Amino acid sequence: MPSIFSRIINGELPGRFVWRDDLCVAFLSIAPMRPGHALVVPREEVDHWIDLEPAAAEHLMLVAQSVGRAQRAAFSPRRIGLMIVGDEVPHVHLHVVPIDHAFELSFENADSNPLPETLDVAAAELRGALRDLGAAGVADS
């Protein structure tokens, strides 16, 4: 059975994509810790990050850096947090989160019911910042 992330990647479930390439995608979290919280997810379903092929792991990190730079440009946070947890969905994903304080990088801060308009604006701002930074994998939507 495909993971929820595979279903989002395949268009079976909605997602606010900010990045798409042949190896991975990035889309906004539906329960953001902070505005602009994005998930970088390989297209291939791999349950645990330690099982990723080294080239795939490297690519995910490079995309996470690009997304983080765009978050910095779009939201002006003090830091960009990165988490790899993998407990909630059995499909590797990197949480890339703009933060001002370390305590904000916690699932306890997740907004379980964000306004769709807020997510739409954050996605548009991230896409714009990625384009401004010359990123190659910017998603159209």
Summary of the structure (lengths in Angstrom):
residues: 141
radius of gyration: 13.7
end to end distance: 25.7
largest distance: 39.7
contacts: 431
relative contact order: 0.23
helix: 38%
strand: 18%
